[in-house]
Amino acid sequence: MSTHIDREIREVLNSPVASNWLKEALGRALERDCVDAANDAEVLLELLSKRCEETLKGSLPVS
């Protein structure tokens, strides 16, 4: 039986526009405990979001 999320995951893994990095990270995460993988993904999202914000702030002209 295939669930909705299983179909979404397969779509990303088979998508020609999804990056290889995303496909590899998703595939490796699926091999792990789902709670541990989700918690690690949240930490990664937080760190990358903060880095992106700092980068964008640094690239904007000073008024």
N, C-alpha and C positions, 0 to 999 in steps of 0.2 A: 504494500500500500504506500502510495506516494502522497506526502502532505504538501500543503501550499509552500511551506518554507523549503522543502526538498526541491521543489520545482524552481523556486527562486535561486537557490544555491546552484543548481545545475545550469540555469541560464547564465549566471555570472561566470561559472567555470568554463562554459562553452562560448562565451561572448568574444567576438573578435576585437571589440573595443575596450574590454577590461584589460588592465595592465597585467603583465606577467607577475609582477610583485603581488598584486591583489589576489590573483589566482593561486599563487604559491602559498601566501599567508592563509587564505581561506582553506585550502586543502590541508595544510598542516594543522590548522586550528580544529578541523573536523576530526582529527585523530586524537585529540586531547579531551579531557573532561570538559564538558560544555560550560560549566560554571567557572572553572579556572580560565578557560579561553576567553569567555565573555569579560571577566574581570580584568584580564591582561589587555584586552582590546579597549576597554574603557580608559585604562591608564595611558595607553598609546594615543588614543584620541585626545585626551586632555593635554598631554605633552606636545603633540604635534600642533594642536590648535593654538596653544600658548606661543609656540615657536613661530607659527605663521603670523599671529597677531603682532609679535615683536618685530618680525621681519617687515611687515607692511607698515608699521609705525615708523620704522627706521628709514623706509624708502619714500615716505611722503615728504613733500617740501615743508619746511618750517614756515608758519605764517607770521 
